[in-house]
Amino acid sequence: MNDMTFLGLGYIGAGLGAGLVLIGAALGIGKLAAAALDGTARQPEAGPALRTTMIIAAALIEGLAFFGLVICLLAVMNFAMPKAEVPAGTQVEAHK
């Protein structure tokens, strides 16, 4: 397989990973909000405590989703950079 195939597969994998991360986060926050609304409807006096807990949990879910998106972005950037081949017998100077 040539280099372009690996590059294309890397982009597809990163795109699928980002999509799965966003779908998972959306489902998690949706279930969280539904449970908080259900709890508030059953016991209205517990509303403020449920809201605080819900906001903390939603922030953690969104943080995890953001972390997943950053990992997918780093994977795309790594796949996009072609690796320079150095001929045998040559020395590579370090950037100063």
MOGI-V76892 format. One line per field, one symbol per residue. ss: DSSP state (@ for helix, = for strand, . for the rest). phi: phi as a letter, one per 30 degrees, with the letter a starting at -180 (. if undefined). burial: b if it has 24 or more other C-alpha atoms within 12 Angstrom, else e. Layout:
BEGIN
ss->???
phi->???
burial->???
END
This chain:
BEGIN
ss->..@@@@@@@@@@@@@@@@@@@@@@@@@@@@@@@@@@@@@@@@.@@@@@@@@@@@@@@@@@@@@@@@@@@@@@@@@@@@@@................
phi->.dddddddddddddddddddddddddddddddddddddddddbddcedddddddddddddddddddddddddddddddddddddccddjcccdddc
burial->eeeeeeeeebeeebeebbeebbeebeeebeebeeebeeeeeeeeeeeeebeeebeeebeebbeebeebbeebbebbeeeeeeeeeeeeeeeeeeee
END
